């Protein structure tokens, strides 16, 4: 049974519950733990390990990195660059940045599967808000009428945004702005890198691209976070970004 930690804020999941919510096997969770990809669980009564939102978010990030074609070694290098105490929200931001490098990918899922992938049951109102953010749409081709097309790259972030007190219109406008600027940055960076490796062998270019990908993503996110912090400081004054 799912419990909560002493703070009452973060769900305390057993390894079986964590694996079920993340859509992986228990063996995979243990393997990631031994490789240092997941932090150790909190040990509760009877020496039972408990996992929280950060573990779920980190598993989602690993899944996205794998979806981008990164090897396990490359994923390890990427995760080692991240601060060890990142919150679930920060990890979701990292995943969103990684996902922005990929073409839009949509899958058809049932309502039950949608909730599983979201990591929690979704109310009709929450599904409606996700639809307003252009994260999910009802699948018009489905026969049962309860199937949805979901943007898998944005679902986790969309679920996180359900708890943010902004209107769907504001969130959708923010998403559009982020996508436009990230694409512009990607085009400029791609042009620079393409010019830098123009004389190299194709095999060397692929190897260099695989090595640079996580570094560029990390640099992009770090730069954005610093820029956002400066903007908030100007808007709210000292301490306003905290």
C-alpha positions as CSV (number, residue, x, y, z in Angstrom):
1,X,0.0,0.0,0.0
2,X,1.2,3.5,-0.8
3,X,2.1,5.6,2.2
4,X,3.5,9.0,2.7
5,X,6.7,10.2,4.2
6,X,6.9,12.2,7.5
7,X,6.4,15.4,5.6
8,X,3.1,14.2,4.3
9,X,3.9,15.6,0.9
10,X,5.8,12.9,-1.1
11,X,4.3,9.5,-1.7
12,X,6.4,6.6,-0.3
13,X,6.3,3.8,-2.8
14,X,7.6,0.3,-2.4
15,X,9.8,-0.9,-5.2
16,X,6.9,-2.8,-6.7
17,X,4.7,0.3,-6.8
18,X,7.5,2.5,-8.2
19,X,8.1,0.0,-11.0
20,X,4.4,-0.2,-11.8
21,X,4.0,3.5,-12.0
22,X,7.1,4.0,-14.1
23,X,6.2,1.1,-16.4
24,X,9.4,-0.8,-15.8
25,X,10.3,-4.0,-14.0
26,X,11.5,-4.3,-10.4
27,X,14.7,-5.8,-11.8
28,X,15.2,-2.7,-13.9
29,X,14.8,-0.4,-10.9
30,X,17.4,-2.5,-8.9
31,X,19.7,-2.4,-11.9
32,X,19.5,1.4,-12.2
33,X,20.2,1.6,-8.4
34,X,23.3,-0.5,-8.6
35,X,24.6,1.7,-11.5
36,X,24.0,4.9,-9.6
37,X,21.3,6.1,-11.9
38,X,18.8,6.1,-9.1
39,X,19.5,7.4,-5.6
40,X,18.9,4.8,-2.8
41,X,15.4,4.7,-1.2
42,X,14.6,5.9,2.2
43,X,14.6,2.9,4.6
44,X,11.4,2.6,6.6
45,X,10.0,0.2,9.2
46,X,11.0,-3.4,8.7
47,X,13.9,-2.3,6.5
48,X,11.5,-1.7,3.6
49,X,12.8,0.8,1.0
50,X,10.5,3.7,0.1
51,X,10.7,5.7,-3.1
52,X,9.3,9.2,-3.9
53,X,8.4,11.6,-6.7
54,X,12.1,12.2,-7.4
55,X,12.6,8.6,-8.2
56,X,9.6,8.6,-10.5
57,X,10.9,11.7,-12.3
58,X,14.4,10.3,-12.6
59,X,13.0,7.1,-14.2
60,X,11.0,9.2,-16.6
61,X,14.1,11.2,-17.5
62,X,16.1,7.9,-18.1
63,X,13.2,6.7,-20.3
64,X,13.3,9.9,-22.4
65,X,17.1,9.7,-22.8
66,X,16.8,6.1,-24.0
67,X,14.1,7.2,-26.4
68,X,16.6,9.7,-27.8
69,X,18.9,6.7,-28.6
70,X,21.4,7.4,-25.9
71,X,23.4,4.4,-24.6
72,X,23.5,3.5,-20.9
73,X,27.0,4.9,-20.6
74,X,25.9,8.2,-22.2
75,X,23.0,8.3,-19.8
76,X,25.3,7.7,-16.8
77,X,27.5,10.6,-18.0
78,X,24.5,12.9,-18.4
79,X,23.0,12.1,-15.0
80,X,26.4,12.5,-13.2
81,X,26.4,16.1,-14.5
82,X,23.2,16.9,-12.6
83,X,23.1,18.0,-9.0
84,X,22.3,15.0,-6.8
85,X,19.5,16.8,-4.9
86,X,17.3,17.9,-7.9
87,X,13.6,18.0,-7.2
88,X,11.0,16.1,-9.2
89,X,10.1,19.4,-10.8
90,X,13.6,20.1,-11.9
91,X,14.0,16.6,-13.3
92,X,10.8,17.1,-15.2
93,X,12.2,20.3,-16.7
94,X,15.3,18.4,-17.8
95,X,13.1,15.7,-19.4
96,X,11.1,18.4,-21.2
97,X,14.3,19.9,-22.6
98,X,15.5,16.5,-23.8
99,X,12.2,15.8,-25.4
100,X,12.2,19.1,-27.2
101,X,15.1,17.8,-29.4
102,X,12.9,15.0,-30.7
103,X,10.1,15.2,-33.3
104,X,6.6,15.4,-31.8
105,X,5.6,11.8,-31.0
106,X,2.0,10.8,-30.2
107,X,0.7,7.4,-29.2
108,X,-2.9,6.1,-28.8
109,X,-3.6,5.0,-25.2
110,X,-6.7,4.1,-23.2
111,X,-7.9,6.2,-20.3
112,X,-6.4,3.7,-17.9
113,X,-3.1,3.7,-19.7
114,X,-3.1,7.5,-19.7
115,X,-3.4,7.5,-15.9
116,X,-0.6,4.9,-15.6
117,X,1.8,6.9,-17.7
118,X,0.8,10.1,-15.9
119,X,1.8,8.4,-12.6
120,X,-1.6,9.0,-11.0
121,X,-5.3,8.6,-11.8
122,X,-6.6,11.7,-13.8
123,X,-10.0,13.3,-13.3
124,X,-12.1,14.4,-16.3
125,X,-11.3,18.0,-15.5
126,X,-7.5,17.2,-15.5
127,X,-7.8,15.4,-18.8
128,X,-9.6,18.4,-20.1
129,X,-6.8,20.7,-18.9
130,X,-4.2,18.5,-20.5
131,X,-6.2,18.7,-23.7
132,X,-6.3,22.5,-23.5
133,X,-2.5,22.4,-23.2
134,X,-2.3,20.3,-26.4
135,X,-0.8,17.4,-24.5
136,X,-3.6,14.9,-25.2
137,X,-6.5,14.8,-27.6
138,X,-9.3,12.3,-27.9
139,X,-8.6,9.8,-30.6
140,X,-11.2,10.3,-33.3
141,X,-10.4,7.0,-35.0
142,X,-10.9,4.9,-31.9
143,X,-13.9,2.7,-31.8
144,X,-14.5,2.7,-28.0
145,X,-14.5,6.5,-27.7
146,X,-12.3,6.3,-24.6
147,X,-8.9,6.4,-26.3
148,X,-6.5,9.4,-26.4
149,X,-3.6,10.5,-28.5
150,X,-0.9,11.7,-26.1
151,X,2.3,13.6,-26.7
152,X,4.5,11.3,-24.7
153,X,7.3,13.8,-24.6
154,X,5.2,16.3,-22.7
155,X,2.9,14.2,-20.6
156,X,4.9,14.1,-17.4
157,X,5.5,17.9,-17.6
158,X,1.9,18.5,-18.3
159,X,0.9,16.5,-15.2
160,X,3.3,18.6,-13.1
161,X,1.7,21.7,-14.5
162,X,-1.8,20.6,-13.4
163,X,-0.8,21.8,-9.9
164,X,0.3,25.2,-11.2
165,X,-2.3,28.0,-10.6
166,X,-2.3,29.3,-14.1
167,X,-5.0,29.0,-16.8
168,X,-4.5,26.5,-19.6
169,X,-4.3,29.4,-22.1
170,X,-1.3,30.9,-20.2
171,X,0.4,27.5,-20.0
172,X,-0.2,26.8,-23.7
173,X,1.2,30.3,-24.6
174,X,4.3,29.6,-22.4
175,X,4.8,26.2,-24.1
176,X,4.6,27.8,-27.6
177,X,7.1,30.4,-26.6
178,X,9.5,27.7,-25.2
179,X,9.2,25.6,-28.3
180,X,9.8,28.5,-30.7
181,X,12.9,29.6,-28.8
182,X,14.3,26.1,-28.3
183,X,13.9,25.4,-32.0
184,X,15.7,28.6,-32.9
185,X,18.5,27.7,-30.5
186,X,18.7,24.2,-31.9
187,X,18.9,25.5,-35.5
188,X,21.7,27.9,-34.5
189,X,23.7,25.3,-32.6
190,X,23.2,22.7,-35.3
191,X,24.6,25.1,-37.9
192,X,27.6,25.9,-35.7
193,X,28.3,22.2,-35.1
194,X,27.7,21.3,-38.7
195,X,30.3,23.9,-39.8
196,X,32.7,22.7,-37.2
197,X,32.7,19.1,-38.4
198,X,32.2,19.7,-42.1
199,X,35.6,18.1,-42.9
200,X,35.3,15.1,-40.6
201,X,34.4,11.5,-41.6
202,X,30.7,10.6,-41.3
203,X,31.4,8.0,-38.6
204,X,33.3,10.5,-36.5
205,X,30.5,13.0,-36.9
206,X,27.9,10.5,-35.5
207,X,30.2,9.6,-32.6
208,X,30.8,13.3,-31.8
209,X,27.1,14.1,-32.0
210,X,26.2,11.3,-29.6
211,X,28.9,12.7,-27.1
212,X,27.8,16.3,-27.5
213,X,24.1,15.8,-27.3
214,X,23.8,15.5,-23.5
215,X,26.3,18.3,-23.0
216,X,24.4,20.7,-25.2
217,X,21.1,19.8,-23.5
218,X,22.7,20.5,-20.1
219,X,24.2,23.7,-21.3
220,X,20.9,24.9,-22.7
221,X,18.9,24.1,-19.6
222,X,21.6,25.7,-17.3
223,X,21.6,28.9,-19.4
224,X,17.8,29.1,-19.4
225,X,17.6,28.6,-15.7
226,X,20.1,31.4,-15.1
227,X,18.3,33.7,-17.5
228,X,15.0,33.0,-15.9
229,X,16.5,33.7,-12.4
230,X,17.8,37.1,-13.6
231,X,14.4,38.0,-15.1
232,X,12.6,37.1,-11.9
233,X,15.1,39.1,-9.9
234,X,14.4,42.2,-12.0
235,X,10.7,41.6,-11.8
236,X,10.3,40.7,-8.1
237,X,13.4,42.2,-6.6
238,X,16.2,40.4,-4.5
239,X,15.0,37.0,-3.3
240,X,12.0,37.0,-5.7
241,X,13.3,34.0,-7.6
242,X,13.3,31.7,-4.5
